[in-house]
Amino acid sequence: MSYDCIIIGSGTSGGVLAYYLTKAGAKCLLLEAGKAFEAKTFPQNEMDYSAQMFWNGGLEFNTDVTLAFLRGKCLGGGSVVNQCLLDRFDDIAWDDWRSVSNIDFFTSAQMAPHYDEIESKLSIQEIPERHFNRNAQLMREGFEKLGYRWKPLRRGQTDCKLDEGNDCIACLGGCHRDSKQSTLVTFIRWARDAGLEIWPEFHVAQIKTTPQGVTVVGTQGEQTRREVSAPKVILAGGALGTTALLLRSGFKAKLPALGKGFFCHPQWMVFALFDEPVDAHKGAFQAIKSDDPRFRAQGFKLENVFAPPIGVAMLLPGFGKSHHELMKKYRFMGCIEVSVRDTSPGELRLDRSGRLLVHKKLSAEEQQRRQAGLAVIEEIFRAVGARQIIVPSLGLGLHLMGGCAIGADPKSSVINERFQLHGFPNIFVADSSIFPAAPGINPALTIMALSHRASQAILGA
Ligand SMILES: Cc1cc2nc3c(=O)[nH]c(=O)nc-3n(C[C@H](O)[C@H](O)[C@H](O)COP(=O)(O)OP(=O)(O)OC[C@H]3O[C@@H](n4cnc5c(N)ncnc54)[C@H](O)[C@@H]3O)c2cc1C
């Protein structure tokens, strides 16, 4: 079988690219390291889905172990395990990207048609007030008492059956109702109907350029080595996956910026204990976010959030009896997260054995942003009657970005404005690895919009 395009990685970017390229008539092969689950086969509990649907069982850290990273490993990638909160970038984010990258189309107006196209394909809803759980109500009450601005979150979903008692927290291990608008149940499904071929459980180890195009080398299932070639290869393995693949394939020698400019919107979940049950895990466990220009100017945002029991247990302090006592109060906990727009880039490198290392330290400015956000959360929780506030020390990185920054200058960037690797016109990237800076806004909708734009560039190349 011969292919026009091979897409490596089936997440937020890969799924969208697979659809638009296949729909335009290109014969495409989609390669994915993870398994192909569906609503009926998603693992049934938190431990199993962490082990089976996340890279390294959901336990990845930066080198000084202050941040834990989560990234999906399954057909649909991050879009299957994420919260599907979909936001457009604002002018602040685009202006920053334009000035860092010197790419002219990074404006709200020029990206609008791509956002419009993606939004026309998905069911996106603001969480209605009648679906605010007690945790969201407490956050709203605190915001209003203190005069801060908030907004309902915008989520890709059809019908989560909340009125029938469904709890969306379960869909961090895949949505059992096919409501969450992951690429698995949208773009990949439509692309497959249009003729896309998919090889799940295919781990790509290396790519090599040839006079005819690009050869992809990998292992399928139980270590069966396979090679497959195409005139065009699109990398969509995410910030860590795509960067690691290019580093392992030896591209650093030609692209000095490869691996640099890693960002992750470090976030901290802050818990508060109340006298009455909060049941923050119930219903729409995320419903509102800060919408206050003062917070945006200070480089942080807040959202109500929660985690399933193993996640909460890992974040809470203490051992033995004291930890047990806290866990017994799971139902009495409120939780708000502060997410920081990081400004000091980390770096992705390989160690001698080829293992990816994430060097990312929090700068003084980022610490300050964190502190400013924590102070507001504390103020909010105190205003609504919290008895005790718990600030875990471990931060989380869920929005992994950069490593293959897009930009006009090949010395300081990896990808050009046509989404090609500088100097390698047959290799394309439009996933989260191309982010040249942290936007401070949920990235998934913009990854999809960029991937839509990239599909046009790839078809025209
Ligand atoms: C718990 C959680 C909640 C989140 N919530 C939100 C949210 O609400 N809103 C938002 O905007 N963002 C959210 N995010 C972030 C968002 O999911 C990611 O930014 C986005 O999915 C990144 O898209 P991507 O296409 O770059 O990579 P991914 O979606 O991660 O896809 C990469 C795919 O490539 C595969 N892959 C990698 N390397 C290889 C290889 N060598 N061979 C074969 N396959 C490979 C991976 O297995 C994966 O399936 C969340 C993330 C997490 C973990």
The ligand as an SDF file (V2000), in Angstrom:
LIG
                    3D

 53 58  0  0  0  0  0  0  0  0999 V2000
   -5.9110   15.6880   32.1960 C   0  0  0  0  0  0  0  0  0  0  0  0
   -5.7660   16.7120   31.1100 C   0  0  0  0  0  0  0  0  0  0  0  0
   -6.7350   17.6880   30.9610 C   0  0  0  0  0  0  0  0  0  0  0  0
   -6.6110   18.6520   29.9690 C   0  0  0  0  0  0  0  0  0  0  0  0
   -7.6230   19.5340   29.7670 N   0  0  0  0  0  0  0  0  0  0  0  0
   -7.5620   20.4090   28.7440 C   0  0  0  0  0  0  0  0  0  0  0  0
   -8.6490   21.2650   28.4550 C   0  0  0  0  0  0  0  0  0  0  0  0
   -9.6890   21.1950   29.0850 O   0  0  0  0  0  0  0  0  0  0  0  0
   -8.5140   22.1540   27.4420 N   0  0  0  0  0  0  0  0  0  0  0  0
   -7.3670   22.2350   26.6930 C   0  0  0  0  0  0  0  0  0  0  0  0
   -7.2950   23.0850   25.8070 O   0  0  0  0  0  0  0  0  0  0  0  0
   -6.3430   21.4030   26.9190 N   0  0  0  0  0  0  0  0  0  0  0  0
   -6.4180   20.4810   27.9050 C   0  0  0  0  0  0  0  0  0  0  0  0
   -5.3940   19.6040   28.1070 N   0  0  0  0  0  0  0  0  0  0  0  0
   -4.2260   19.6800   27.2070 C   0  0  0  0  0  0  0  0  0  0  0  0
   -4.5390   19.1110   25.8200 C   0  0  0  0  0  0  0  0  0  0  0  0
   -5.1350   17.8420   25.9300 O   0  0  0  0  0  0  0  0  0  0  0  0
   -3.2410   19.0290   25.0110 C   0  0  0  0  0  0  0  0  0  0  0  0
   -2.6800   20.3250   24.9470 O   0  0  0  0  0  0  0  0  0  0  0  0
   -3.4790   18.5180   23.6020 C   0  0  0  0  0  0  0  0  0  0  0  0
   -4.0990   17.2610   23.5920 O   0  0  0  0  0  0  0  0  0  0  0  0
   -2.1570   18.4210   22.8560 C   0  0  0  0  0  0  0  0  0  0  0  0
   -2.4390   18.0330   21.5390 O   0  0  0  0  0  0  0  0  0  0  0  0
   -1.3320   17.3870   20.6130 P   0  0  0  0  0  0  0  0  0  0  0  0
   -1.9950   16.9980   19.3580 O   0  0  0  0  0  0  0  0  0  0  0  0
   -0.1770   18.2980   20.5690 O   0  0  0  0  0  0  0  0  0  0  0  0
   -0.8420   16.0830   21.4110 O   0  0  0  0  0  0  0  0  0  0  0  0
   -1.6810   14.8710   22.0030 P   0  0  0  0  0  0  0  0  0  0  0  0
   -3.1320   15.1610   22.0000 O   0  0  0  0  0  0  0  0  0  0  0  0
   -1.0270   14.5450   23.3000 O   0  0  0  0  0  0  0  0  0  0  0  0
   -1.4480   13.7010   20.9690 O   0  0  0  0  0  0  0  0  0  0  0  0
   -0.1960   13.1160   20.7470 C   0  0  0  0  0  0  0  0  0  0  0  0
   -0.4130   11.6660   20.3480 C   0  0  0  0  0  0  0  0  0  0  0  0
    0.7680   11.1870   19.7350 O   0  0  0  0  0  0  0  0  0  0  0  0
    1.0580    9.8950   20.2270 C   0  0  0  0  0  0  0  0  0  0  0  0
    2.5050    9.6980   20.1060 N   0  0  0  0  0  0  0  0  0  0  0  0
    3.4820   10.3990   20.7200 C   0  0  0  0  0  0  0  0  0  0  0  0
    4.6920    9.9440   20.3660 N   0  0  0  0  0  0  0  0  0  0  0  0
    4.4830    8.9270   19.5010 C   0  0  0  0  0  0  0  0  0  0  0  0
    5.3500    8.0410   18.7890 C   0  0  0  0  0  0  0  0  0  0  0  0
    6.6870    8.1160   18.8920 N   0  0  0  0  0  0  0  0  0  0  0  0
    4.7950    7.0990   17.9870 N   0  0  0  0  0  0  0  0  0  0  0  0
    3.4390    7.0220   17.8620 C   0  0  0  0  0  0  0  0  0  0  0  0
    2.5740    7.8300   18.5180 N   0  0  0  0  0  0  0  0  0  0  0  0
    3.0890    8.7730   19.3250 C   0  0  0  0  0  0  0  0  0  0  0  0
    0.5690    9.9330   21.6580 C   0  0  0  0  0  0  0  0  0  0  0  0
    0.3470    8.6410   22.1770 O   0  0  0  0  0  0  0  0  0  0  0  0
   -0.6950   10.7590   21.5380 C   0  0  0  0  0  0  0  0  0  0  0  0
   -1.8190    9.9620   21.2770 O   0  0  0  0  0  0  0  0  0  0  0  0
   -5.4750   18.6400   29.1110 C   0  0  0  0  0  0  0  0  0  0  0  0
   -4.5070   17.6440   29.2490 C   0  0  0  0  0  0  0  0  0  0  0  0
   -4.6480   16.6820   30.2320 C   0  0  0  0  0  0  0  0  0  0  0  0
   -3.5990   15.6100   30.3430 C   0  0  0  0  0  0  0  0  0  0  0  0
  1  2  1  0
  2  3  1  0
  2 52  2  0
  3  4  2  0
  4  5  1  0
  4 50  1  0
  5  6  2  0
  6  7  1  0
  6 13  1  0
  7  8  2  0
  7  9  1  0
  9 10  1  0
 10 11  2  0
 10 12  1  0
 12 13  2  0
 13 14  1  0
 14 15  1  0
 14 50  1  0
 15 16  1  0
 16 17  1  0
 16 18  1  0
 18 19  1  0
 18 20  1  0
 20 21  1  0
 20 22  1  0
 22 23  1  0
 23 24  1  0
 24 25  2  0
 24 26  1  0
 24 27  1  0
 27 28  1  0
 28 29  2  0
 28 30  1  0
 28 31  1  0
 31 32  1  0
 32 33  1  0
 33 34  1  0
 33 48  1  0
 34 35  1  0
 35 36  1  0
 35 46  1  0
 36 37  1  0
 36 45  1  0
 37 38  2  0
 38 39  1  0
 39 40  1  0
 39 45  2  0
 40 41  1  0
 40 42  2  0
 42 43  1  0
 43 44  2  0
 44 45  1  0
 46 47  1  0
 46 48  1  0
 48 49  1  0
 50 51  2  0
 51 52  1  0
 52 53  1  0
M  END
$$$$
